[in-house]
Amino acid sequence: MTTLIAIHSALSNTAWLFFLIIGLWGLFRAIRGQAVNGSYLGAAFIGQLIFVTQAVLGALMWIGGGSAAMQRPGIHLLYGIFALVFLPFIYLSVLRGDDTNRAQWVLAFTTLFLFGIALRSISTAI
């Protein structure tokens, strides 16, 4: 169980740092008037895979009783579920395949918001 906790903790640091970097990259692209390209979407997909991996590890820890040490496990779970569904929701429901500069702005702010969600999720686990 301690190995899972260590991996989950290290991956949570990876998640917030990754989403901060692609959020700032997205803002840079949007300010320059660039549209969404495959590189940015690929980076967002990798970020989503980080959240999926976090969810799998978190579920394994939850099943193994690892949530007993947390003060607010329900809130932590809520942040995790939100992080899993927010980016696909924005891409599929709001953007619907749009790859203009407007979409770059939306994705930049979405990834920066997910950066904040990742940080907040960490603070609820402590």
N, C-alpha and C positions, 0 to 999 in steps of 0.2 A: 504494500500500500504506500509506503514512503517513496518508492520509486515513481509511482503514478503521480503522487503529490508534487514531487520535484519536477517531473516532466510537465505537468499541468501548469505549474508556477512559471517555469522557464518559457513555455509556449505563450503564456499570457503576456509576458514582457515582449516577446516577439510580435504578438498581435498588435499591441498598442503602438509599438515603434514602427511596424510595417504600415499600419493605417495612417500614422502621422506622415510618414515619408510619401506615400502615394497621394495623400490629401494635399500636401504642399506641392507635389509634382502636378497634380490636377489643377490647382490654383494657378500655377505658373503657366500651364498650357492654356487655361481659360483666359488669363490676362493677355496672353499673346494672340488670342483670337483663333486658336487651333480647335479643331473638332476632335471628337473621340476617335481614337485609332485602336488597332488590335493590341498594341503594346500596353496601352492603359487598361483595356478590358481584360487582358491576360493577367496583369498585376492585380486587378480587382478580384479576378477569379482565384488567384493564389491566396489572396487575403481571405476569401470566403472558405477556401479549403483549410486555412488555419483555424477558422471558427468551427468548422465541421470536426476537425481533429480534436479541438478543445471540448466540443460537445460529447464526443465519444469517450474521451478520457474522463470528463466530468460524470458521465452516466455510469461508467465503471466504478468510479470513486463513490458515487451516490449509492449504488447497489452494495458496495462493500462497506458502507457505513462511514465513509470519509467526511460526510457533511455534518457529523455530530459536533465537530469542533468549531463550526462556523456560528456566528451570532445570528445572522439573517440568511439562512440557506434558501428560503423562498424567494427573496429579492434577488439573490445571486442567480438562481435558476431563471427568474423572469428576465434579467439582463441577458443571460445566455441565449434564451429562446429568441428574444428580440434581435440580438446580433446575428442569429442564423437567418432570420426571415427578412430583415430590413433591406439589404442590398438587392436580393432577388426581387423583392416587391417593387422597389424603385425602378429597377431595370425593366421588369416585365409590365408593370401597371402604369407607371408614370411616363417613362421614356418610350416604351413600345418600339424599340429598334431605332430610335432617333440617334443620330451620330453627329449632330451639329455642335456648334460652340455652346449653345444653350445646354445641351446634354452634358457637355464637359463641365460646365458650371455646376449642374445638378449633381453629377458624380463626384466632383471635388468636395462639395459640401457634405454629400452623403458619406464619403470616406472620412472626412474630418469629424463628422458626428459619430461614426463608428469608432474612431480613435477615442473620443470622450466616453462612449459606452464601454469600451474595453477598460479604460482607467477606472470608471465607476464600478464595473464588475469586480475588479481587483480589490477595490476598497471595501466592498461588501463581503468579501471572502476572509478578510483579516479579522 
